[in-house]
């Protein structure tokens, strides 16, 4: 796992981040809802996209809970080629060519 600052990518455009994750075969995890745009960032062309969608001004504890939920689902499902939108208590899954589901 690597973060934007660790990779010296702070300030990099969303498109460039997506391309880097594609080239490095990495799943992209972000709080930026722009990455939920499947036309701009097709999850089927990636190792997957996870967008954390907390309520406004989330606590660190809530963000941790959301990440733990994602990790729990990853034990039984792959994010590869899919878009996951993680909200408190649930994950919405978008698979190319399928309607959204809840995980």
N, C-alpha and C positions, 0 to 999 in steps of 0.2 A: 504494500500500500504506500502511496506517495501523495503528498499534497502539493498544491500549486506553489506555495513558497519554497518547499523542499526541492522542487524541480526548477526553481527560478522562472515560473510561469505566471506570476502575479501580473495582472493587467492584460493577459493574453485574451484575445477575442474568443467568444464561445465556439465559433467555427473552428478555430485553430486548436482549441482544447479537444474538441471532438475528433479532429483529424489525428492528433497525437495519440489519443486513446485507441483509435482504430489501428494506427501503425504499430503500437506497442501491445496490441491485443489485451487492453485493459478495460474493465468495466468503469464507466463514468458515474460517480456519485456526487450529487450536488444539491444545494438548496435553491438553485436557480431554476425557476419554473420554465424558463425559455427552453430548457432541454427536454421538456415534455412535448414540444412541437415535433410530431413525427414526420412532418413533411420537410422540415429544416434539418432534423437530426434523426434519420431513419434508424430505429433500433436494430432492424434486421441486418444492417451493415456494420454492426458493432458487437462487442462482447457483452453488451447490455448497458442500459441506462437506469440508474436509480435516482429518483428525485424525491428528496425529503420535503414534505409540505406541512410544516408545523403551523399552529396558529401564530398570530402576530406576537412578537416578543416572547418566544419560548424560553423556558428555563433550561439550563444545561441538563437537568435531570430528565426533562421531557425529550430532549434531543437524544439522550442516551437510550431511553426506552424505545424510541423509534428505530435507532440503529440496531438495538438488540432484537427487535421484531424482524428487521430485514435479515439479520444473521440467522435467526431461527428458521425463517422460511427458506433461506439458502441451504439449509441442511437437507431439505427434501425436494427443492426445485431449483432449476438453473435460471439465471437471469439472461443467459447468452441469447442475443438477438431479440430481447424483449425490453419493454419499458415498464418499470415498476414505479408507481407513485405511492410513496409511503406517507400515510397520515396517522395521527394518533389512533392506535388500536386496529388498523387495517392497512392492507396494501392492495391497490388497484393494479391489475396486470393488463397490459396491452401487448398482444401478439400480432405481428403483421398478418393481415387477412382475417382476423377474428375480432369479435366484439370484446369489450373490456369485461374482465371478471374480477371478483374479489378473491384474494388468497387467504 
